[in-house]
Amino acid sequence: MDKKKKTKKKSPSRIKYETSHPTVSARIPIAVKAKIIANLKKLNMNTADAFKELARVLEEKVKPTELTHKAENSVGISLTMKYYAVSYKCSKCGQTKVINTPEEKEAASKLMTDAGWKHETCPEPHLPQTTPAKPVPANMRRPKPNQPAVPADKPNGNQDKIVNFLRDQPSMENPLNSAANNKNTNRS
């Protein structure tokens, strides 16, 4: 007789506990496991306590990284604003206002032009330069349209040869001797 393993029904509290406290496992070499167990005994900790401590340490390491990124971004933004933003003092309240709308940019440009702002050393006037057409690779060129077999402006010298050939053929005598072809073939 086979002995069947009897499965014990779990109580609802046990199911709730196992759901909120899942099993964690990992496959590691025996030597590493032995080192971990030895160090945990020295610290008077069990494996569960070690995982809890690891989670706390990792969380502490991640938080400063997020704060560092935010700080770096704010420093980068302030440096960018310092070197590249155009600002002015408000004539009413005296606070600094950064030019960032198209209307403000257009007004500032007009004022600078009217005030005679210029380059320290003016470059040569910008003239549009024509660039030569880029060469097209041979395999990308468009094919030429089909040329006519006989150019329209040149007389067809082969026509007489064809007519003479057809005349020599016994089955073709009647079509060539018709009235329409007589005007082309009479050479008297």
C-alpha positions as CSV (number, residue, x, y, z in Angstrom):
1,M,0.0,0.0,0.0
2,D,1.2,3.5,-0.9
3,K,1.3,5.9,1.9
4,K,-0.3,9.1,0.9
5,K,0.9,12.3,2.5
6,K,-1.9,13.9,4.4
7,T,-2.2,17.5,3.7
8,K,-3.2,19.5,6.7
9,K,-5.6,22.3,6.1
10,K,-4.1,25.7,6.9
11,S,-5.9,28.0,9.2
12,P,-7.0,31.4,7.9
13,S,-4.5,33.1,10.3
14,R,-1.7,31.0,8.9
15,I,-2.7,31.8,5.3
16,K,-2.7,35.5,6.2
17,Y,0.7,35.3,7.8
18,E,2.3,33.5,4.9
19,T,0.8,36.0,2.5
20,S,2.2,39.0,4.4
21,H,5.5,37.2,5.2
22,P,6.6,35.3,2.1
23,T,9.5,32.9,2.0
24,V,12.8,34.3,0.6
25,S,15.3,31.9,-0.8
26,A,18.5,32.2,-2.8
27,R,21.0,29.7,-4.2
28,I,24.6,30.5,-3.1
29,P,27.8,28.5,-2.9
30,I,28.3,26.5,0.4
31,A,31.4,28.6,1.3
32,V,29.4,31.9,1.1
33,K,26.6,30.4,3.1
34,A,29.1,29.3,5.8
35,K,30.6,32.8,6.0
36,I,27.1,34.4,6.3
37,I,26.1,32.0,9.1
38,A,29.3,32.5,11.0
39,N,29.0,36.3,10.8
40,L,25.4,36.2,11.8
41,K,26.3,34.2,14.9
42,K,29.0,36.7,15.8
43,L,26.3,39.5,15.6
44,N,23.7,37.4,17.4
45,M,21.3,37.7,14.4
46,N,19.2,35.2,12.4
47,T,18.7,35.3,8.6
48,A,15.4,37.2,8.9
49,D,17.1,39.9,11.0
50,A,19.9,40.1,8.4
51,F,17.4,40.7,5.6
52,K,15.6,43.4,7.6
53,E,18.9,45.1,8.3
54,L,19.9,44.8,4.6
55,A,16.7,46.4,3.5
56,R,17.3,49.3,6.0
57,V,20.8,49.9,4.8
58,L,19.9,49.8,1.1
59,E,17.0,52.3,1.7
60,E,19.5,54.7,3.4
61,K,21.8,54.4,0.4
62,V,19.1,55.0,-2.1
63,K,17.6,58.2,-0.5
64,P,20.8,60.3,-0.6
65,T,21.1,59.3,-4.3
66,E,17.7,60.7,-5.1
67,L,18.4,63.9,-3.1
68,T,21.7,64.2,-4.8
69,H,20.1,64.0,-8.3
70,K,17.6,66.7,-7.3
71,A,20.4,68.9,-6.0
72,E,22.5,68.4,-9.1
73,N,19.5,69.3,-11.3
74,S,18.8,72.5,-9.3
75,V,22.5,73.5,-9.5
76,G,22.5,72.8,-13.3
77,I,19.4,74.9,-13.8
78,S,20.7,77.8,-11.7
79,L,24.0,77.8,-13.7
80,T,22.1,77.7,-17.0
81,M,19.9,80.6,-15.9
82,K,23.0,82.5,-14.7
83,Y,24.9,82.2,-18.0
84,Y,22.3,82.0,-20.7
85,A,19.0,83.6,-19.5
86,V,18.3,87.3,-20.3
87,S,16.7,89.1,-17.4
88,Y,15.7,92.6,-16.4
89,K,14.4,94.4,-13.3
90,C,10.7,95.1,-13.2
91,S,10.1,98.9,-13.3
92,K,7.2,98.5,-11.0
93,C,8.2,96.0,-8.2
94,G,12.0,95.8,-8.8
95,Q,12.1,92.0,-9.0
96,T,14.1,90.2,-11.6
97,K,12.1,89.0,-14.6
98,V,13.5,86.5,-17.1
99,I,12.7,87.0,-20.8
100,N,11.0,83.8,-22.0
101,T,8.0,84.8,-24.0
102,P,8.1,85.5,-27.8
103,E,6.7,89.0,-27.2
104,E,9.4,89.9,-24.7
105,K,12.2,88.5,-26.9
106,E,10.9,90.5,-29.9
107,A,10.7,93.7,-27.8
108,A,14.2,93.2,-26.4
109,S,15.5,92.6,-30.0
110,K,13.9,95.8,-31.2
111,L,15.4,97.8,-28.3
112,M,18.9,96.4,-28.9
113,T,18.7,97.1,-32.6
114,D,17.4,100.7,-32.0
115,A,20.1,101.3,-29.5
116,G,22.7,100.4,-32.1
117,W,24.1,97.2,-30.5
118,K,26.6,95.5,-32.8
119,H,29.4,92.9,-32.9
120,E,32.7,93.8,-31.4
121,T,34.3,92.9,-34.7
122,C,31.7,92.5,-37.4
123,P,32.0,89.5,-39.7
124,E,31.8,89.6,-43.4
125,P,28.2,90.1,-44.6
126,H,26.5,86.8,-45.0
127,L,25.8,86.1,-48.6
128,P,23.9,83.0,-49.6
129,Q,26.3,80.6,-51.1
130,T,25.3,78.3,-53.9
131,T,26.5,74.8,-53.4
132,P,27.2,72.6,-56.3
133,A,24.8,69.8,-56.9
134,K,25.8,66.6,-55.2
135,P,26.8,63.9,-57.6
136,V,24.3,61.1,-58.0
137,P,25.6,57.6,-57.8
138,A,25.3,55.7,-61.0
139,N,22.9,53.2,-59.5
140,M,20.6,56.0,-58.4
141,R,20.3,57.8,-61.8
142,R,17.0,57.7,-63.5
143,P,17.0,55.7,-66.7
144,K,16.7,57.6,-70.0
145,P,13.3,57.1,-71.7
146,N,13.3,54.6,-74.5
147,Q,14.8,56.1,-77.6
148,P,12.8,55.6,-80.9
149,A,14.2,52.8,-83.0
150,V,14.6,55.3,-85.9
151,P,14.9,59.0,-85.2
152,A,11.9,60.9,-86.7
153,D,14.1,63.5,-88.4
154,K,16.2,60.9,-90.3
155,P,14.9,59.0,-93.3
156,N,14.6,55.3,-92.8
157,G,17.2,53.7,-95.0
158,N,16.2,50.2,-94.0
159,Q,12.7,50.6,-95.3
160,D,13.8,49.9,-98.9
161,K,15.7,46.8,-97.8
162,I,12.6,45.5,-96.1
163,V,10.3,46.2,-99.1
164,N,12.8,44.4,-101.4
165,F,13.0,41.4,-99.1
166,L,9.2,41.2,-99.0
167,R,8.9,41.5,-102.7
168,D,11.2,38.5,-103.1
169,Q,9.0,36.3,-101.0
170,P,6.4,34.4,-103.0
171,S,3.6,34.7,-100.4
172,M,4.0,38.4,-100.1
173,E,3.7,39.4,-103.8
174,N,0.1,40.3,-103.6
175,P,0.2,42.7,-100.6
176,L,3.2,44.5,-102.1
177,N,1.6,44.9,-105.5
178,S,-1.5,46.6,-104.1
179,A,-2.3,50.2,-104.9
180,A,-1.3,51.5,-101.5
181,N,2.2,50.0,-101.7
182,N,2.8,50.8,-105.4
183,K,3.5,54.4,-104.7
184,N,6.3,53.4,-102.3
185,T,7.8,50.7,-104.5
186,N,7.6,52.0,-108.0
187,R,11.1,53.0,-109.2
188,S,10.7,53.4,-112.9
